[in-house]
Amino acid sequence: MRPMSGLRWKISLTTTLVCCLVAAALGILVHNVAARQIVGEVRKDADRDLDHALGHYEYGTAHGDVNVALDPPGLPPPLKALVARGRTGSMVGVHDGEPVMWAAGPADRHALAVWIPYENTRTRLRDIDAAILASSVLAAGVVALAGLFLANRISRRLATTAAVARRITAGDLDARIGLPADDGPRPRRYRDEVRDVAQALDSMAASLQERLEAEKRFTADVAHELRTPLTGSLAAAALLPEGRPKEMINDRLKALHLLTEDLLEISRLDSGVERADLARVELGRAVRRAVAATRLPAKVRVVRDLVVLTDRRRLDRILANLLVNAHKHGRPPVEVTVEGPVVVLRDHGPGYPAELIEQGPKRFRTGDPGRGRGHGLGLTIVMGQAAVLGIEPVFSNAPDGGAVTTLRLPVGRLTDDDA
């Protein structure tokens, strides 16, 4: 869930950042427009008072406003220089420690200036800025919450899709996301990419399941159809006169018969109908008997014996296939070690191919030609029988060479159903 949570926060933070940038740009724009308008009104009033003062000065009459003076000491230098060039102007400054809007013009080589209080205007601008900031924060918060909600919804749906994909990868082909094709009787007016991905995954899983089921049925049907003529062929071959031709025919027929039986066993394992007949078993003794029954040379070492809950017949089948595989594709000595519930089988051959270690056994795969290691139906049956017993075989290679297979058997108590 961490990657999906990261996606959720990334979407939310990106949405919030974009909202903040847009709010900042709009805030600056609104501030500039409002400030230009408000300051323009004050400047217009100051210019009007200046025109009145200049008119009164020209006719030698007194101006009724007390905020008029010739060359006042607080006149800003830039405005004084502008008047010295014979021009009029206005700007914000300070008079007696208070902010004012100055307006000045030339009058007989002097600067006639008027000033209007500016504190209220500055307060209005601060209030506008505070309102813009509050609105921006509120908008950013609302957009962040909306973005988090939408991102969380997308993240949950993607997390569900990923979880179902992992279940399918693990072999659960019945797993489905189950989103409906449409939200209602009317077709959607917008494209939902997450829904499209979920539906594509469901469609892929259904198609894969159908193909695998067809493959299983085909394998079972072929094996079943071959079983009867092979049995008859073996019986007919037994009537042939003794000699090399009979031995060759019997060997090929027996190999084909074993292949057919393996295919039938794999079909039963694939169908999921196989159930373990669990019983308490002394693991060390069971392993010794299973190895002895194969009549293949192998050294068995019991470090610590333990009573486990397993199906002895299926355990024998697993060990027999591993021993046959070790002698066929590895080199002696073959060693089997029992330590508690763990059984480790090792040979001293070239080891398992990297593909088998990473992906597990594949049917009818003969292995890496360069290394000569096979992993066909024998190890496929090992995986199937181990799944029935609740064992997950681990395939690896020893540091000094040789294939290593580790089986960890479950340890538990019998229930009423198992007894």
BELLIN-V903441 format. One record per pair of residues at least 12 apart in sequence whose C-alpha atoms are under 8 Angstrom apart, sorted by the first residue. I is the first residue (numbers start at 1). GAP is how many residues later the second one is. D is the distance in Angstrom with one decimal. If there is no record, write none. Layout:
i=I gap=GAP d=D
i=I gap=GAP d=D
//
This chain:
i=1 gap=158 d=6.7
i=4 gap=151 d=5.4
i=4 gap=152 d=7.6
i=4 gap=154 d=7.2
i=4 gap=155 d=6.2
i=5 gap=147 d=7.9
i=5 gap=150 d=6.8
i=7 gap=144 d=7.7
i=7 gap=148 d=6.8
i=8 gap=140 d=6.9
i=8 gap=143 d=4.9
i=8 gap=144 d=5.5
i=8 gap=146 d=7.6
i=8 gap=147 d=5.7
i=9 gap=139 d=7.2
i=9 gap=142 d=7.5
i=11 gap=136 d=7.0
i=11 gap=137 d=7.4
i=11 gap=140 d=5.9
i=12 gap=132 d=6.1
i=12 gap=133 d=7.9
i=12 gap=135 d=4.9
i=12 gap=136 d=4.8
i=12 gap=139 d=6.3
i=13 gap=131 d=7.3
i=15 gap=128 d=7.2
i=15 gap=129 d=6.6
i=15 gap=132 d=6.1
i=16 gap=124 d=6.0
i=16 gap=125 d=7.7
i=16 gap=127 d=6.3
i=16 gap=128 d=5.0
i=16 gap=131 d=7.4
i=19 gap=120 d=7.7
i=19 gap=121 d=5.7
i=19 gap=124 d=6.9
i=20 gap=116 d=7.2
i=20 gap=117 d=7.9
i=20 gap=120 d=5.9
i=23 gap=113 d=5.3
i=23 gap=116 d=7.7
i=23 gap=117 d=7.6
i=24 gap=112 d=7.2
i=27 gap=105 d=5.8
i=27 gap=106 d=7.3
i=27 gap=109 d=7.4
i=30 gap=102 d=8.0
i=31 gap=97 d=7.4
i=31 gap=98 d=6.6
i=31 gap=101 d=7.8
i=34 gap=91 d=7.8
i=34 gap=94 d=8.0
i=35 gap=90 d=6.5
i=38 gap=83 d=7.2
i=39 gap=82 d=7.3
i=42 gap=59 d=7.3
i=42 gap=74 d=7.9
i=42 gap=76 d=8.0
i=42 gap=79 d=7.9
i=43 gap=47 d=6.8
i=43 gap=48 d=7.8
i=43 gap=58 d=6.9
i=43 gap=60 d=7.9
i=46 gap=44 d=7.5
i=46 gap=55 d=6.9
i=46 gap=56 d=6.9
i=46 gap=57 d=5.7
i=46 gap=68 d=6.9
i=46 gap=69 d=6.6
i=46 gap=70 d=6.4
i=47 gap=42 d=8.0
i=47 gap=43 d=7.3
i=47 gap=56 d=6.1
i=49 gap=65 d=6.9
i=50 gap=53 d=6.2
i=50 gap=54 d=6.7
i=50 gap=55 d=7.5
i=50 gap=62 d=8.0
i=50 gap=63 d=6.9
i=50 gap=64 d=5.9
i=53 gap=15 d=7.2
i=53 gap=59 d=7.9
i=53 gap=61 d=7.8
i=54 gap=51 d=7.7
i=54 gap=53 d=7.4
i=54 gap=58 d=7.3
i=57 gap=50 d=7.8
i=67 gap=47 d=5.4
i=67 gap=48 d=5.7
i=67 gap=49 d=7.3
i=68 gap=44 d=7.2
i=68 gap=45 d=5.7
i=68 gap=46 d=4.5
i=68 gap=47 d=7.0
i=69 gap=43 d=5.9
i=69 gap=44 d=5.6
i=69 gap=45 d=6.7
i=70 gap=40 d=6.4
i=70 gap=41 d=5.5
i=70 gap=42 d=4.5
i=70 gap=43 d=6.2
i=71 gap=39 d=6.2
i=71 gap=40 d=5.0
i=71 gap=41 d=6.3
i=71 gap=42 d=7.0
i=72 gap=41 d=7.1
i=74 gap=20 d=6.8
i=74 gap=21 d=5.6
i=74 gap=22 d=7.5
i=75 gap=18 d=7.8
i=75 gap=20 d=7.9
i=75 gap=27 d=7.4
i=75 gap=38 d=7.6
i=76 gap=17 d=6.6
i=79 gap=12 d=7.3
i=79 gap=25 d=7.0
i=80 gap=24 d=7.7
i=80 gap=31 d=6.9
i=83 gap=21 d=6.8
i=83 gap=22 d=5.4
i=83 gap=23 d=5.4
i=83 gap=28 d=6.2
i=84 gap=22 d=7.0
i=84 gap=25 d=7.5
i=84 gap=26 d=7.9
i=84 gap=27 d=7.6
i=86 gap=19 d=7.4
i=86 gap=20 d=5.7
i=87 gap=18 d=6.2
i=87 gap=19 d=6.7
i=88 gap=15 d=7.4
i=88 gap=16 d=5.6
i=88 gap=17 d=4.2
i=88 gap=18 d=6.9
i=89 gap=14 d=5.7
i=89 gap=15 d=5.8
i=89 gap=16 d=6.8
i=90 gap=12 d=5.2
i=90 gap=13 d=4.1
i=90 gap=14 d=6.4
i=91 gap=12 d=6.7
i=92 gap=26 d=7.8
i=98 gap=19 d=7.5
i=98 gap=20 d=7.9
i=98 gap=21 d=7.4
i=99 gap=18 d=6.4
i=99 gap=19 d=5.3
i=99 gap=20 d=5.8
i=100 gap=15 d=6.0
i=100 gap=16 d=5.3
i=100 gap=17 d=4.4
i=100 gap=18 d=4.4
i=100 gap=19 d=7.2
i=101 gap=14 d=5.4
i=101 gap=15 d=5.1
i=101 gap=16 d=6.4
i=101 gap=17 d=5.9
i=102 gap=12 d=5.9
i=102 gap=13 d=4.5
i=102 gap=14 d=6.8
i=103 gap=12 d=6.2
i=154 gap=40 d=7.3
i=157 gap=37 d=7.2
i=158 gap=36 d=7.0
i=160 gap=17 d=7.1
i=161 gap=16 d=6.4
i=161 gap=37 d=6.0
i=161 gap=40 d=7.8
i=164 gap=12 d=6.4
i=164 gap=13 d=6.5
i=165 gap=36 d=7.5
i=168 gap=37 d=7.2
i=173 gap=32 d=6.2
i=173 gap=33 d=7.5
i=173 gap=35 d=7.8
i=173 gap=36 d=5.9
i=174 gap=31 d=7.8
i=174 gap=32 d=7.9
i=174 gap=35 d=7.8
i=175 gap=30 d=7.9
i=176 gap=26 d=5.6
i=176 gap=29 d=7.7
i=177 gap=21 d=6.4
i=177 gap=22 d=7.7
i=177 gap=25 d=6.5
i=178 gap=21 d=7.8
i=178 gap=24 d=7.4
i=179 gap=16 d=7.1
i=179 gap=19 d=7.2
i=179 gap=20 d=6.9
i=181 gap=18 d=7.6
i=216 gap=51 d=6.2
i=216 gap=54 d=7.2
i=216 gap=55 d=7.9
i=217 gap=50 d=7.8
i=219 gap=44 d=6.8
i=219 gap=45 d=7.8
i=219 gap=48 d=6.9
i=220 gap=43 d=6.9
i=220 gap=44 d=5.8
i=220 gap=47 d=5.5
i=223 gap=37 d=5.2
i=223 gap=38 d=7.4
i=223 gap=40 d=6.0
i=223 gap=41 d=5.9
i=224 gap=36 d=7.8
i=224 gap=40 d=7.1
i=226 gap=34 d=7.0
i=227 gap=30 d=7.2
i=227 gap=33 d=6.6
i=227 gap=34 d=7.8
i=230 gap=23 d=7.1
i=230 gap=26 d=7.8
i=230 gap=27 d=6.4
i=231 gap=26 d=7.8
i=233 gap=20 d=7.5
i=234 gap=16 d=6.9
i=234 gap=19 d=6.5
i=234 gap=20 d=7.6
i=237 gap=12 d=7.1
i=237 gap=13 d=6.5
i=238 gap=12 d=7.9
i=262 gap=115 d=7.0
i=262 gap=116 d=7.9
i=262 gap=119 d=7.6
i=263 gap=114 d=7.9
i=265 gap=116 d=7.5
i=266 gap=114 d=7.7
i=266 gap=115 d=6.2
i=266 gap=118 d=7.2
i=269 gap=115 d=5.8
i=269 gap=116 d=7.2
i=270 gap=114 d=7.5
i=274 gap=114 d=6.9
i=275 gap=113 d=6.5
i=276 gap=34 d=7.6
i=276 gap=35 d=5.7
i=276 gap=38 d=7.8
i=276 gap=112 d=6.2
i=276 gap=113 d=6.3
i=277 gap=33 d=7.4
i=277 gap=34 d=5.2
i=277 gap=141 d=7.1
i=278 gap=31 d=6.0
i=278 gap=32 d=4.8
i=278 gap=33 d=4.7
i=278 gap=34 d=7.9
i=278 gap=136 d=7.8
i=278 gap=140 d=5.9
i=278 gap=141 d=7.5
i=279 gap=30 d=5.4
i=279 gap=31 d=5.6
i=279 gap=32 d=6.2
i=279 gap=33 d=7.8
i=279 gap=135 d=7.4
i=279 gap=139 d=7.5
i=279 gap=140 d=7.3
i=280 gap=27 d=6.2
i=280 gap=28 d=5.6
i=280 gap=29 d=4.8
i=280 gap=30 d=6.6
i=280 gap=134 d=7.9
i=281 gap=26 d=5.3
i=281 gap=27 d=5.4
i=281 gap=28 d=6.2
i=281 gap=29 d=6.7
i=281 gap=31 d=7.3
i=282 gap=23 d=7.0
i=282 gap=24 d=5.8
i=282 gap=25 d=4.4
i=282 gap=26 d=6.4
i=283 gap=22 d=6.3
i=283 gap=23 d=5.8
i=283 gap=24 d=5.9
i=283 gap=25 d=6.3
i=283 gap=55 d=7.6
i=283 gap=58 d=7.3
i=284 gap=18 d=5.9
i=284 gap=20 d=7.9
i=284 gap=21 d=5.3
i=284 gap=22 d=7.1
i=284 gap=54 d=6.2
i=286 gap=26 d=7.3
i=286 gap=30 d=8.0
i=287 gap=13 d=7.9
i=287 gap=29 d=7.6
i=287 gap=32 d=7.8
i=287 gap=51 d=8.0
i=288 gap=12 d=6.6
i=290 gap=26 d=5.2
i=290 gap=29 d=6.8
i=290 gap=30 d=6.9
i=291 gap=28 d=7.2
i=291 gap=29 d=6.9
i=291 gap=32 d=7.8
i=294 gap=26 d=6.2
i=294 gap=29 d=8.0
i=296 gap=27 d=7.4
i=296 gap=28 d=7.8
i=296 gap=31 d=8.0
i=297 gap=36 d=7.9
i=297 gap=37 d=7.2
i=298 gap=35 d=6.7
i=298 gap=36 d=4.9
i=298 gap=37 d=5.6
i=298 gap=38 d=7.0
i=299 gap=34 d=7.6
i=299 gap=35 d=6.3
i=299 gap=36 d=4.8
i=299 gap=37 d=6.0
i=300 gap=35 d=6.1
i=300 gap=36 d=4.7
i=300 gap=37 d=5.9
i=300 gap=38 d=7.8
i=301 gap=34 d=7.7
i=301 gap=35 d=6.2
i=301 gap=36 d=4.8
i=301 gap=37 d=6.2
i=302 gap=35 d=5.8
i=302 gap=36 d=4.6
i=302 gap=37 d=6.3
i=303 gap=34 d=7.1
i=303 gap=35 d=5.9
i=303 gap=36 d=5.0
i=303 gap=37 d=7.7
i=304 gap=34 d=6.6
i=304 gap=35 d=4.7
i=304 gap=36 d=5.2
i=305 gap=33 d=6.9
i=305 gap=34 d=6.4
i=305 gap=35 d=5.4
i=305 gap=36 d=7.9
i=306 gap=33 d=8.0
i=306 gap=34 d=5.2
i=306 gap=35 d=6.4
i=307 gap=34 d=8.0
i=307 gap=104 d=7.8
i=308 gap=33 d=6.7
i=308 gap=101 d=7.1
i=308 gap=102 d=6.8
i=308 gap=103 d=5.1
i=308 gap=104 d=7.1
i=309 gap=100 d=7.8
i=309 gap=101 d=6.6
i=309 gap=102 d=5.7
i=309 gap=103 d=6.1
i=309 gap=104 d=7.1
i=309 gap=105 d=7.4
i=310 gap=79 d=6.5
i=310 gap=99 d=7.6
i=310 gap=100 d=7.6
i=311 gap=78 d=7.0
i=314 gap=71 d=6.2
i=314 gap=72 d=8.0
i=314 gap=75 d=7.8
i=315 gap=70 d=7.9
i=315 gap=71 d=7.9
i=317 gap=65 d=7.6
i=317 gap=68 d=7.9
i=318 gap=63 d=7.6
i=318 gap=64 d=5.0
i=318 gap=67 d=6.8
i=318 gap=68 d=7.2
i=321 gap=57 d=5.6
i=321 gap=58 d=6.9
i=321 gap=60 d=8.0
i=321 gap=61 d=6.8
i=322 gap=23 d=7.7
i=322 gap=56 d=7.6
i=322 gap=57 d=7.1
i=322 gap=60 d=7.5
i=323 gap=22 d=8.0
i=325 gap=49 d=7.6
i=325 gap=50 d=7.9
i=325 gap=53 d=7.2
i=325 gap=54 d=7.8
i=326 gap=20 d=7.6
i=326 gap=21 d=6.0
i=326 gap=77 d=7.8
i=327 gap=20 d=7.9
i=329 gap=20 d=7.2
i=329 gap=43 d=6.6
i=329 gap=44 d=5.2
i=329 gap=45 d=6.2
i=330 gap=17 d=6.0
i=330 gap=18 d=6.2
i=330 gap=19 d=3.9
i=330 gap=20 d=6.4
i=330 gap=21 d=7.0
i=330 gap=43 d=7.3
i=330 gap=72 d=7.3
i=330 gap=73 d=7.5
i=331 gap=16 d=6.0
i=331 gap=17 d=5.1
i=331 gap=18 d=4.4
i=331 gap=19 d=7.9
i=332 gap=15 d=6.0
i=332 gap=16 d=5.8
i=332 gap=17 d=7.3
i=333 gap=14 d=6.0
i=333 gap=15 d=6.3
i=334 gap=12 d=5.7
i=334 gap=13 d=4.4
i=334 gap=14 d=7.0
i=335 gap=12 d=6.3
i=341 gap=67 d=5.7
i=341 gap=68 d=5.2
i=341 gap=69 d=7.1
i=341 gap=70 d=7.1
i=342 gap=64 d=7.0
i=342 gap=65 d=5.6
i=342 gap=66 d=4.4
i=342 gap=67 d=6.2
i=343 gap=63 d=5.8
i=343 gap=64 d=5.0
i=343 gap=65 d=6.4
i=343 gap=66 d=8.0
i=344 gap=60 d=6.9
i=344 gap=61 d=5.7
i=344 gap=62 d=4.5
i=344 gap=63 d=6.3
i=345 gap=59 d=5.8
i=345 gap=60 d=5.2
i=345 gap=61 d=6.6
i=346 gap=56 d=6.6
i=346 gap=57 d=5.6
i=346 gap=58 d=4.5
i=346 gap=59 d=6.4
i=347 gap=55 d=5.2
i=347 gap=56 d=5.6
i=347 gap=57 d=6.9
i=348 gap=53 d=6.0
i=348 gap=54 d=4.0
i=348 gap=55 d=6.8
i=349 gap=52 d=6.7
i=349 gap=53 d=4.7
i=349 gap=54 d=6.7
i=350 gap=21 d=6.1
i=350 gap=22 d=7.6
i=350 gap=23 d=7.2
i=350 gap=51 d=6.4
i=350 gap=52 d=5.5
i=350 gap=53 d=7.1
i=351 gap=20 d=7.9
i=351 gap=22 d=6.9
i=351 gap=45 d=7.8
i=351 gap=46 d=5.6
i=351 gap=47 d=7.8
i=351 gap=50 d=6.4
i=351 gap=51 d=4.4
i=351 gap=52 d=4.0
i=351 gap=53 d=7.6
i=352 gap=21 d=6.1
i=352 gap=43 d=7.5
i=352 gap=44 d=6.8
i=352 gap=45 d=6.4
i=352 gap=50 d=7.7
i=352 gap=51 d=5.4
i=353 gap=14 d=6.8
i=353 gap=15 d=6.2
i=353 gap=18 d=7.3
i=353 gap=20 d=6.6
i=356 gap=19 d=7.5
i=356 gap=39 d=7.6
i=357 gap=38 d=5.5
i=357 gap=39 d=6.0
i=360 gap=35 d=7.8
i=361 gap=14 d=5.6
i=361 gap=15 d=6.9
i=361 gap=18 d=6.1
i=361 gap=19 d=5.9
i=361 gap=22 d=7.9
i=362 gap=13 d=6.6
i=362 gap=14 d=6.2
i=362 gap=15 d=7.8
i=362 gap=18 d=6.7
i=363 gap=12 d=7.4
i=363 gap=13 d=4.9
i=363 gap=14 d=5.4
i=363 gap=17 d=6.3
i=364 gap=12 d=4.5
i=364 gap=13 d=6.1
i=389 gap=20 d=7.9
i=390 gap=19 d=7.4
i=390 gap=20 d=6.8
i=391 gap=16 d=6.6
i=391 gap=17 d=6.1
i=391 gap=18 d=5.7
i=391 gap=19 d=7.1
i=392 gap=15 d=6.7
i=392 gap=16 d=7.1
i=393 gap=12 d=6.7
i=393 gap=13 d=5.7
i=393 gap=14 d=5.1
i=393 gap=15 d=7.4
i=394 gap=12 d=5.1
i=394 gap=13 d=6.7
//
